[in-house]
Amino acid sequence: MKISSRHRPRGAFLRIWVALLALGVSIPAMGQDLSSRRGFSVEITSPGSDSFVQGEMAIEAEVEMRDMEDFDRIEFFVNDELVFIDREAPFRMIFDFGRTDRQFVIKVIAHHKEGPTVSDFVITRALDPSFFVNVQRVVLDVSVRDKQKRLVVGLGKEDFSVEEEGKPQKLISVSPEQRPILVGILIDSSGSMRERMKEAQEAACSFVEELEDDDRAFVIDFDESVYLIEETTHDRTSLCRAIRSTVAVGGTALHDAVYAAYRVLRENEAERRALVILSDGEDTESRIRFKRVMETAELAEVTVYTIGLSVPALSDARVQLKKLAAETGGRSFFVSRAKDLAETYGTIAEELKSLYQVIYASDNEVFDGRYIEIKVHVKGMKDHRVRHRRGYRAIR
């Protein structure tokens, strides 16, 4: 992700670069002649940034250039140690990352026969137990709406059932969700938002005002870069001041912003977590791919609400916003007018206060990292819409 000086970079965003320096990894100089590198690029396709690596795994890269006859070689580095050199596609090697959970920096450098080089890197991460469910005791936030889309309250344990991979599970408890929440508020400030920025700001501030005293939030502003403009706080005044400071300019780095928000959430203790994302179009600038965002969403206990403003019906942006929300148990909203944003934020605030906390005992005993699908049912209410996180990774 890119960091701009328009706002002072803070918190989690600096830690990526700190991690590189701490591991002794050199960051390639940006002063090379760009004309000699035009059309020449390299990308690590596997593993992805922020993924987990363990044992023997493949490191794969793709090289693009106008004429592959000009290609010389690609070098693979792990924690700044040269581990492999390849001269022919496919560019792939097997590396043994061992059995311990630790962080690795993987870097590749592609060499042109005439001297220019291009590079790419990813940072994997160690297993963070605080970011995974205890698979023997699974906690879900569940929303229930009737066919008129009204929230259904007053249900009890006897009204619910839960399945994992089609197998019934033992319910422990069902109660109104009252735990404090940590919310990341993400606001698209790309140039296309210029005429609608003020209404978007006021709508987001109305959401902040609905937070409970024990709740916390942070604010991320993104255009072609990502800015943490207010760190985690209870202070509604500070949050709204940050929201109103956003200025519409540049492109859109939505994937980078969501990925960065997950990093902030992971670095702050919280009983439950959510993201509320406003964007008005296609991602044009992100380094992080949507696939990596979804992989992170699968691992995190974070409910995501997405708001698309004037997003075309058949666009990739609309599909991605819907998929991210559905996977995590949240909702996606699409509005054509900025003046409708306040109502949308209000609906999200209402839902966050009207969820059920469903706790069940999982009978899973195989911790092989597979994705386990969850299905919550409300008895006798087939026409009701039940939303919750779709599953979890079976990691001990």
ABEGO torsion letter per residue (X at the ends): XBBBAABBBBEAAAAAAAAAAAAGBBBBBAABBAAAABGBBBBBAOBBBGBBBBEBBBBBBBBBBABAAABABBBBBBGGBBABBBABOBBBBBBBAEABBBBBBBBBBBBBAAGBBBBBBBBBBBBBAAABBBAABBBBBBBBBBAAGBBBBGBBAAABBBBBGGBBBBBABBBBBABBBBBBBBBBABAAAAAAAAAAAAAAAAAAAABBAABBBBBBBBBABBBBABBBBABAAAAAAAAAABBBBEBBBAAAAAAAAAAAAAABBBABBBBBBBBAEBBAABABBAAAAAAAAAABBBBBBBBBBGBBAABAAAAAAAAAAAAAGBBBBBBABAAAAAAAAAAAAAAAAABBBBBBBBABABBAGBBBBBBBBBBGBAABBBBBBAEBBBBX
